[in-house]
Structure formats: C-alpha cells, structure tokens
C-alpha cells in the first residue's frame, strides 16, 4: 500500500463511487484500476493526470500527502498544479496562522508546496482574522516601513492575480527575490508594477511567471520596542540624517581609542 493508493480509495469513497463506475469515468477497466488502489501497480503519467483532474486534487498532493487527515471542505482551492491547501483550525475553530521563521525564509521557495514543511511550522490564531488562509512572514531590510527587522507581516492568500487592488500592500513570493513586501501599483500584460513604502526605492516590475504566491496584507506583529515614534515613511533626507548620526558615533568611538 502507498499514500497514493490510500488517497484514491478515500477520494472515490467520498464520492460514493464503485471501482467500476470510477474506472469507466476515467476510461479504463475496473481490473486495471483496482491494481492502483491496492498498490499492486503504479499508474502512468496520463492516468495520474486524469485522476487529478477528476478529484480536483493536484498530483503532488495525491502522491505525498495523506489526504484523509485533512477534511476536503476545509481545503482552499489554489491555481496551477497546487489545487488544495489545508486550512488548519484550533480547538476554538479559529484559523491557524503558520509562521515562517527568519531562519527558514531561504527554504520557503522549496518548501511552500511541501506539506511536511508547512506542517512543522509554528502556528498562532487571531480570532479577528477569519474567512481565508493566513500566513505570517518575517520583515527584513529597510524597504518595508513601518515593519522593522523582528516584525512579522500577516498576509491573506490571494487566489487570483485579478484580485490585486492598486495601492494595497501585498507579500509577493517570487522565484528571484523570495519574500518581498510591496505595494501594488498597476498590471501590465506580462508583469505587475510594485513599489516599496520607503520612498528611497523606485517602483519596479515583477514578471508574472516569477510569481509563486501572493498574500494580501492583513495585520502585523511588531517587536516590543516598536513605537509610534518610528516614522512610517522614510525619505532620502531621513537616510542621510541616520547616516550622519552613525558617522558621528563612529568618530566618537575612534577618538576615544
């Protein structure tokens, strides 16, 4: 037996289909199909595609995830080949928010579609975030004000790029830049234009084929030292003042040596 065998047996039974009726629906004999369900044979690629399309479950989940652990009515439909995303809830029924730790951000691009990677992430629940799938990403760098290093940006999964709204903030997961927090400006034929809230940075384009996931800003988790005195927008003048301050402190230390 295998995860795949268990999955197709489970999915078939959920639809109240006999082996005969299901086999006929995907164009094969019951005897041939029963070998896949019993784990005595592995289906060719074209059969995997037919089964995946019939159940609306991606091939990678059919082969790697024990779907019996995740109620089908609590799964979110995704685009492309990752069709189902588990939505885990706590004992109170609140959506669990997976937290991507700073040290694991580099592995997110290879782990976002790996159920085991997602299952091993720490989780929190915020009762006011409902009706969607949420994930928390660490802020990094100076292009994300008011989010500083140590902050977390909570995003709501965006199912379709057509849902993007001008001047709204999103977390874009891209193949070349990884996790980045930017404001959506406009849509082009093969790309989108975004810009940072830090005015020091110019707007730039992201090719659509480089986009892996999009999460709309929903909330934030700030470190204890974060306060209202931190500016929400940085200008070139702010950067020079900070630089002058750093140079003055450095000169002071040197003169004391």
Buried (B, 14 or more C-beta within 10 A) or exposed (E): EEBBBBBBBBBBEEEEBEBEEBBBEBEBEBEEBBEBBEBEEEBEEEBBEBBBEBBEBBBBBBBBBEBBEBEBEEBEEBEEEBBBBBBBEEEEEBBBBBBBBEEBBEEBBEBBBBBEBBEEBEBBBBEEBEEBBBBBBBBBEBBBBBBBEBBBBBBBBBBEEEEBEEEEBBBBBBEEEBBBBBBBBEBEEEBBBBBBBBBEBEEBBBEEEBBBBBBBBBBBBBEEEBEEEEEEEBEEEBBEEEEEEEEEEEEEEEEEE
